[in-house]
Amino acid sequence: MTKAMSASLALLASALLVPQALAQDTIKVGAILAVTGPASFLGSPEAKTLEMMVADINAKGGIGGKKVVLIVKDSGASAEKAVSFAKQLIEEEKVLAIIGPSTSGETMAIKALAEESKTPLLSCAAAEVIVNPVASYVYKTPQKDSQAVIRIFQQMKKMGISKIGVLSSNTGFGKAGKDQIEKLATEHGIQIVVSEVYDSKATDLTAEVTKIKAANVQAIVNWSIEPAQAIVIKNARQLGLTIPIFQSHGFGNIGYVKAAGVAAEGVIFPAGRLLIAEELPASNPQKKVLVSYKSDYEAKYKEDVSTFGGHAYDAMLLLAEAAKKGGNDRAKVRAELEGLKGVVGTAGIFNMSATDHNGLGLDAFEMLTVKDGRFVPLAP
Amino acid sequence: VNLAFFIQYLVAGITYGTIYAVVGMGFNIIYNTTGIINFAQGEFVMLGGMVAVSLHHHLPLPAAIAGAVLVTMGVGALIELIFIHWLSKPTVLRMIIVTIGISILIREAALLVWGHDVRVLPYFTGNEISSISLGGALISPQVIWVVAVCALMVLLTTAFFQWTMLGRQMRACASNRVGAAVCGLPIRSLVTLSFALSAGMGALAGCVVCPITYTQYGMGTGLAIKGFTVAILGGLGNSLGAVAAGLLLGIVESFTVSALPAAYKDTVSIAILLGVLFLRPSGLFGAGAATRA
């Protein structure tokens, strides 16, 4: 073998080896988030949170010595786009796992895809159907709809409320909540006197609220994530209704409280503890995580933290935890995810199992209310 | 349904109706000049609300609203100058496609500038929970403001298009572009003016409905669909028609909610629109080409 030949062979070998070496040195994480479009209030803080966390993880040396490469795809809350981005991330980018999508509809659109291609999916969307029935590669970080409904019903029992009116928007989130309310009402001794669905783009809901007023109920439950949830409470108070108003965990955005002004006072809703991080006692196991995420996020992006960004935080946290042992292997990471116990996140403490791919208990929710324009824990 | 609830549904319908009407009227000015529907009208409404909220941090409310109307008028004129003015053949189809593009552009720009949060102006009178009693029904004082602004817009636009030389020139433009040009009318400048006026009306609507509906970067489309519906229903170019159609639609929607599940509200309103378009293509109060003659 001539010198030139061996040199060129060596060059060829290194050319073949280098990309592989590079690939092994990094962990590719895909994210499909509704950064723009109607659900941008979910996707935007989620994307910002992931970028912040990945920069932080890489500054500390990465996961198991490997740098994390984050690829964010903006789906604009469109299920069709989510599907094509998922295919791209799985087949072309060959990511280790996908974080997102932001909304339940998009997640359901790619659930089967993740399962077939054996790619771990950590959804940031709320609907229970994402993890029930369980798909082995599909996980989600927000608390379940059913747990939110149960917490509301428990609170109603304490307040002696049994006859309610239900309002919900015509979105995936609204429908999922309405279904859970109707399913769980009887066993909690709650009677739904009237239940109305409104358009998510509604600009005023006086007629819907009038119908509820005519039905003589003891409380209103509203289930939506759109501005409509701040409109409905104004309309109810304008009509002189003084009964308690309950909202879903979608109310956890201080922007809506500011928008509804005095009408928001006294609204009761279940939420993760991120919104009251500072008020928590020092003994609370989540306090440290919550306060550090909140202060980092608010310092970096100069905007209020929301629980939605927290769902992306939890997804990255769980994935990083699983990848520490599972490395760059999709199947191993999946198995690690399923075995995670006692991971302290923003939504609660995650205890995953083969039958529970959400891992949060009823105690992940705290009942909150609005006082003087701020979120505070509801007095027991 | 007893009397108090009957009146309450009526009031709710008037609330819906005036919101639709105040947005819908903005479509008429550009239509009266160019014969096209401006699909960015909803974005002008959003822009008015957004700019007013931003200005209100520094200025008292009336000044903030006046400022928002002026700024949005400027944006409207600028958009016409940049995207439409130089078109050698500004056909109707072409201009419609351009306005759709503009609506997307404004929406995304607003997302960059103001983010995705809802913003709100304070109630002009009272606050979020105050209401006035009206025969047993309760009505928010802001609804009365919307009604008043609606009435003002009808008066001003009707007077402008009927009795001022400029208004007549603008109508001549839409009626017969070539003929108007032959008569020496500065057609292109009139079109620019119509965009500015239309944007200003949209902005004023955006300010007055903002305390009720809130303002968010993507709200334009939803409002524009209802506004467009009542503009068509009332007969394009006819301000009073838009108000009457708006009230009719709002009241029908409100009583639909009282009788049927609320989810049917939009089904009923779209069915009415289709029905009217089949039976009277020029709208309930439109006289076809005669309004533009």
Interface residues (C-beta under 8 A of the other chain):
Chain A: T36 G37 P38 S40 F41 S44 N170 E196 V197 Y198 D199 K201 T203 D204 T206 A207 E208 T210 K211 K213 A214 P227 A230 I231 K234 R237 Q238 L239 G240 N253 G255 Y256 K258 A259 A260 G261 V262 A263 E303
Chain B: V1 F5 Q8 Y9 V11 A12 G13 T15 Y16 I19 E108 L111 G115 H116 D117 V118 R119 V120 P122 N127 E128 I129 S130 S131 L138 I139 S140 V209 I212 T213 Y214 Q216 G218 M219 T221 G222 L223 K226 E253 S254 V257 S258 P261 A262 A263 K265 D266
